[in-house]
Amino acid sequence: MKYSVFSFTSIAALLMILLSGCSSTPSKNAPVSNTTSSTELSKIDFRDNYQLVSSEYGTETTVAIKGEYRVMDTNALPNHRTGKFPNNGNPNTISPQKISYKIPIHPNFSGVPRWAREPGVAVNGVKFEPETAERFVCETGEVYRIEAMQDLVNLGLDFNHAHVQPTGAYHYHGVPTELVRLLDNGQDTILVGFAHDGFPIYYSKSGRYKPSYRLADELRTGDVCNYRNPKQNISKELNNSRPDGTFVSDWEYVEGLGDLDECNGIEIDGRYAYFVTDEYPFMSRCLKGEFTETRPQGPPPGPGRPPHRHGDGPPHGHGD
């Protein structure tokens, strides 16, 4: 049987490729599927270029350092287990998005807190969005924005303190439990994401850094207050009721009460960073670096918002 030169050389070339592939070691920034092991995910340098691809969960997130920016292109699908959606408190289904983030590598610290509806994004491409658009409106004019984590209104949060918006976007309102587990490399402090001003977002397993918020002493006002969504209709008298954490305005910042500032941030070894925490405010509600708010709708800025607000913007649908 005759073989052409092209056939032999092609086979030889193929063998060389296969052999070299078997002997090489993977790059730390090579695509990673979290269906193999959490150890691989915990070894990625998320400050460099990287790619997360999960065949199990459909995650597709790519980060590239381009000039002065960290550019993330993502379908925003989480690379971990989630709760069941839709559920009794959240009627929405998780679906892929098409999002691009441009985050500065060298953030500029202004020191001035500015409210941010979406303060940052996790390393897997899922956004952080601590507050909600759900609210109680009183006939006497008071408007109370409802916290995501409370016992009065079921918003369908899962064990990652997350749920789904009407757009299909899965997002975190608190500590992303499963992501933290996958990222755990044995150290106390875990890098979980980046704020839109460029500063890193960490989680401390030991709870080393304490927030500086507490429940306010001032009693609420408001008669005939109502909350409505397609599945729930709740009426509640709020006048002279005591703050219990149900509403954003139930909380107040007290400088020096804990380790973290009003944006849940702190300077460590000369570098500023934010923390997601198990205690309120759970994550930053404002940023201290320069940034452009991508979704400016919502209540007025600043952690010192008055307890009772009027006309704080239209709701964005059940599950924000």
C-alpha positions in Angstrom: 0.0 0.0 0.0 1.3 3.4 -0.9 1.1 6.4 1.5 1.6 9.9 0.3 4.2 12.1 2.0 1.4 14.4 3.1 -0.3 11.6 5.0 2.9 10.6 6.9 3.8 14.1 7.8 0.3 14.9 8.9 0.3 11.8 11.1 3.7 12.8 12.5 2.5 16.3 13.2 -0.6 15.1 14.9 1.4 12.7 17.2 3.7 15.6 18.2 0.8 17.8 19.1 -0.8 15.0 21.2 2.5 14.2 23.0 3.2 17.8 23.7 -0.3 18.3 25.0 0.1 15.3 27.4 3.4 16.6 28.8 2.5 20.2 29.3 1.1 21.7 32.5 -2.0 23.9 32.4 -1.7 27.7 32.7 -3.1 29.2 35.9 -5.4 31.3 33.6 -6.6 28.4 31.5 -10.3 27.9 31.2 -11.7 26.2 34.3 -14.8 24.1 34.7 -16.0 24.0 38.3 -17.4 20.5 37.6 -14.0 19.1 38.3 -12.9 20.4 41.7 -13.2 23.5 43.8 -9.5 23.4 44.3 -8.9 24.5 40.8 -11.1 27.5 41.1 -9.4 28.6 44.4 -6.0 28.6 42.6 -7.0 31.1 39.9 -5.4 34.6 40.1 -8.5 36.7 39.6 -6.4 39.9 39.4 -5.0 38.6 36.1 -6.6 37.4 32.8 -8.8 34.4 33.4 -11.8 32.5 32.0 -14.5 30.5 33.8 -16.4 28.0 31.8 -18.8 25.5 33.4 -20.5 22.9 31.4 -22.7 22.0 34.4 -24.1 25.5 35.0 -23.5 27.2 31.7 -21.2 29.9 33.1 -19.2 31.8 30.5 -17.1 34.6 32.0 -13.9 36.0 30.5 -11.7 38.7 32.0 -8.9 40.4 30.2 -6.6 43.2 31.3 -6.7 45.9 28.6 -4.7 49.0 29.3 -5.9 50.6 32.5 -9.0 48.4 32.8 -10.2 45.0 33.8 -12.7 44.0 31.1 -15.2 41.3 32.0 -17.5 39.8 29.4 -20.0 37.4 30.9 -23.4 35.7 30.5 -23.8 36.2 34.3 -24.8 32.6 35.0 -23.5 31.4 38.4 -20.9 28.7 38.5 -22.4 27.0 41.5 -25.6 25.5 43.0 -28.6 27.8 43.4 -32.0 27.5 44.9 -35.0 26.5 42.8 -36.4 29.3 40.6 -39.2 30.2 40.1 -40.4 29.8 43.7 -43.1 31.1 46.0 -41.4 34.4 46.6 -39.7 34.8 43.2 -41.5 34.1 40.0 -38.5 34.5 37.7 -36.3 32.0 35.9 -32.5 32.3 35.7 -31.4 33.0 32.1 -28.2 34.0 30.5 -27.4 37.7 30.1 -24.9 39.5 27.8 -23.0 42.0 30.0 -19.6 43.7 29.7 -18.0 45.4 32.7 -15.0 47.8 32.5 -13.4 48.2 35.9 -10.3 50.4 36.5 -7.2 48.6 37.5 -5.8 51.6 39.4 -8.8 53.0 41.3 -8.9 56.6 42.5 -10.0 57.0 46.1 -12.1 60.1 46.6 -13.1 59.4 50.2 -16.6 60.7 49.5 -19.3 58.0 49.7 -21.7 57.8 46.7 -24.7 55.5 46.7 -24.5 52.7 44.2 -27.4 50.5 43.2 -25.0 47.9 41.8 -21.7 48.4 43.7 -19.8 45.6 42.0 -19.6 42.2 40.4 -18.4 38.8 41.7 -15.4 37.0 40.0 -17.9 34.7 38.3 -19.8 37.5 36.6 -22.8 37.6 38.9 -23.6 41.1 40.1 -23.9 42.4 43.6 -27.1 44.4 44.3 -27.8 44.7 48.0 -31.0 46.7 48.0 -34.4 46.0 46.4 -37.0 48.0 44.6 -39.8 46.5 46.8 -41.4 49.0 49.1 -44.2 49.8 51.5 -46.1 53.0 50.6 -48.2 54.7 53.3 -51.3 56.8 52.7 -49.6 59.4 54.9 -46.8 59.7 52.4 -44.0 57.6 53.9 -42.1 55.2 51.6 -40.2 52.3 53.1 -37.8 50.4 50.9 -37.8 46.7 51.9 -34.5 44.9 52.7 -33.9 41.7 50.8 -33.2 39.8 54.0 -36.1 40.1 56.4 -39.1 38.1 57.6 -42.1 40.2 56.5 -42.1 39.8 52.7 -41.0 36.6 51.0 -38.7 37.6 48.2 -37.6 34.1 47.4 -33.9 34.3 48.3 -31.9 31.1 48.1 -29.0 29.9 50.3 -26.6 32.2 48.4 -28.7 35.2 49.6 -29.6 35.7 45.9 -32.7 35.6 43.6 -33.7 36.5 40.1 -34.9 39.7 38.5 -37.6 39.7 35.8 -34.8 40.0 33.2 -33.5 36.5 34.3 -30.5 38.1 36.0 -29.4 36.1 39.1 -27.8 38.5 41.6 -26.4 38.5 45.2 -28.0 40.5 48.0 -25.6 39.2 50.6 -22.7 36.7 51.1 -22.5 34.4 48.0 -22.2 31.2 50.1 -21.5 28.7 47.4 -19.1 30.9 45.6 -17.2 31.5 48.8 -17.0 27.7 49.3 -15.5 27.2 45.8 -13.0 30.0 46.3 -11.8 28.9 49.7 -8.1 28.4 49.5 -7.6 28.0 53.2 -6.9 31.7 53.9 -9.3 33.8 56.1 -9.7 36.5 53.5 -11.2 35.6 50.2 -11.3 37.8 47.1 -14.9 37.4 45.8 -15.2 40.3 43.3 -14.5 43.9 42.3 -16.4 47.1 42.9 -17.1 49.3 40.0 -14.6 51.9 41.2 -11.9 49.2 41.0 -11.3 48.4 44.6 -11.5 44.6 45.5 -14.3 43.0 47.4 -13.4 40.4 50.1 -15.1 38.1 52.5 -13.6 37.2 55.9 -14.5 33.6 57.0 -13.8 34.5 60.6 -15.8 37.7 60.4 -12.7 39.7 61.4 -14.0 43.0 60.1 -17.2 44.2 61.7 -19.7 46.6 60.1 -20.6 49.9 61.8 -24.4 49.8 61.5 -27.0 49.3 64.1 -30.8 49.5 64.4 -32.1 53.1 64.8 -33.8 54.2 68.0 -36.3 56.5 66.3 -39.8 55.0 65.9 -41.3 54.8 62.5 -44.3 56.9 61.3 -46.9 55.9 58.7 -50.6 55.0 58.6 -52.2 52.5 56.2 -49.0 51.2 54.6 -49.3 48.7 51.8 -47.1 46.4 49.8 -48.3 44.7 46.7 -46.9 42.3 44.1 -48.7 39.8 41.8 -48.6 37.1 44.6 -48.7 39.1 47.8 -50.7 42.0 49.3 -49.7 43.1 52.8 -51.1 46.0 54.8 -49.3 47.1 57.9 -49.6 50.0 60.4 -46.1 51.4 60.9 -46.8 54.4 63.0 -44.8 54.2 66.3 -43.4 50.8 65.4 -39.8 50.1 66.3 -37.1 49.5 63.6 -36.4 45.7 63.4 -34.3 45.5 60.2 -37.2 45.1 57.7 -36.5 48.4 55.9 -33.4 50.1 54.8 -34.3 53.1 57.0 -34.3 50.9 60.1 -30.5 51.0 60.1 -28.1 53.8 60.9 -24.4 54.2 60.5 -22.3 55.0 63.6 -18.8 55.9 62.8 -16.3 53.8 64.8 -18.9 51.3 66.0 -17.1 48.6 64.0 -14.1 48.2 61.8 -15.7 49.1 58.5 -16.8 52.5 57.2 -20.2 53.5 55.9 -19.5 51.8 52.6 -18.4 48.5 54.4 -14.8 49.3 53.4 -11.5 49.6 55.2 -7.9 50.4 54.5 -5.6 47.4 55.1 -1.8 47.8 54.8 -2.4 51.1 52.9 -4.9 49.7 50.4 -8.6 50.2 50.5 -11.1 47.4 50.1 -14.7 46.5 50.6 -16.1 43.5 52.5 -19.2 41.4 52.2 -20.3 40.5 55.7 -22.7 38.2 57.5 -24.1 41.3 59.3 -25.9 44.3 58.0 -25.3 46.0 55.5 -24.0 42.7 54.1 -22.2 44.5 51.3 -21.3 48.0 50.2 -24.3 50.3 49.6 -22.0 53.1 48.4 -18.5 53.5 46.9 -15.6 55.8 47.8 -13.7 55.6 44.5 -14.5 57.3 41.2 -17.1 55.4 39.2 -20.0 55.7 36.8 -23.4 54.4 38.0 -24.8 52.1 35.3 -28.3 52.0 36.9 -28.9 55.3 38.5 -32.6 54.7 39.2 -33.7 54.3 42.8 -33.5 56.2 46.1 -31.3 59.3 46.6 -27.6 58.7 47.3 -25.7 58.5 50.5 -25.8 56.3 53.6 -27.3 59.2 55.6 -30.7 58.9 53.8 -33.6 60.2 56.0 -35.7 57.4 57.6 -38.8 58.2 55.5 -38.5 59.0 51.8 -41.0 60.2 49.3 -40.9 59.5 45.5 -37.8 57.3 45.6 -38.3 56.0 42.1 -40.5 53.3 40.4 -40.0 49.7 41.3 -38.2 47.5 38.8 -40.3 44.4 39.2 -40.7 41.7 41.8 -37.4 40.2 42.6 -35.1 43.2 42.4 
